[in-house]
């Protein structure tokens, strides 16, 4: 399998692709939904909520944080996570803009 040539795409396209890839997993969607519903920092109770192993949840949190969609702070021995509001709003704007740019089917196929 070939290497993705991200350098031929602009920064905006690469960032959007990275963020969408980060949320393109049902466990990550569930994590994001839980964080949004809580509307607060969540410290360690995701295992009980989602029924996944701590190591699995940690890996998913790492991917979401790498994409900039969540932020984490260390409080004592726990790491607390919440939605990163600026990145979340920017992602919403990007998706809204892409959907709004489509003007309807032109029956080309």
N, C-alpha and C positions, 0 to 999 in steps of 0.2 A: 504494500500500500504506500502511496506517495505521501510526501510531506505537504501539509497545507501551506500554500503560499500567501500568508497573511500580509506580506509586504506589498502585494499588488492592490490591496484594499485600503481605504482611508481609515484614519484613527476611529472615526465615529462608527463605521461598519464593523471594525474589529472589536470595539468595546461592546456594541450591541450584541454581536454574536457570542462573545464571552459570557455576558450576563444571561442571555437566553439559554445558552448551554448549561449554565450553572443551575437554572431553575427547571431544566428539562428532565427532572427525575421525580417520581411521585413522593419519595421521602423528603426531598427538599421543598416540594410544594407544601407538604404537610407541615414541615418546620416553619416555613414562611407564614402559612395560615395561622399556626399557633401563636407565633410572635405578633402577628397583626391583631389577632383576637385579644391577646393579653394586653396589648397596648402598653407594655412595660418591659423592662429587662427581665429575661428569664434566666434563672441560675439553676441548672442541673435537673429540672423536673421533666425534661423532654423524654427521658427513657420510659418513665411511667406513662406518659401521654401517648407515645408513638409505638411502644412495644418493640423497639429495636435495641440492639446492644449498644452500650455506651461508646464502644470503639467505632461502630457504624455511624452513630449520630455525630461523633466528633469529626469523622471524615467528611460528612455532609456539611457540617458547620464550617469546616475549613474551606470547602469549595465555595460556599456562599460568601464567606468573608473575603476570599481571594478575588471574587468578582465584585467586591465592594458593596454588596447588597445588604449585608448586616455588619454590625460593629460589636465588638466585645470588650469588656473591661474585666480586670481581675479584681475580685473582692475576697480577700483572705485566700482560701484554698480553692474557691470556685471561680469559674469564668462565666460572666453573665453576658447574654446576647440580646440584641434588639435590632429592629429594622434601622438601616442607615437612611434617614429621611431625605437627604439631598439626592443620593443615588437612586432611591426608590422613585422620587418625583421625576428625575431625569429619564429613567427607564419608562415610566408612564408616558411622558411627553414624546419620547422616541417612537413608542408603539402607536400611540394615538396619531402621530404625524404620518406614520407609514400607512395605517388603516385609512386615514382621511384622504391620502393622496390617490387612493383607488376610486375611480369615478364610475365604476360599474362595468358589467360585461359588454364587450364589443363583439361577442360571438366570433372570435377569431379561430377557434378550434372546434 
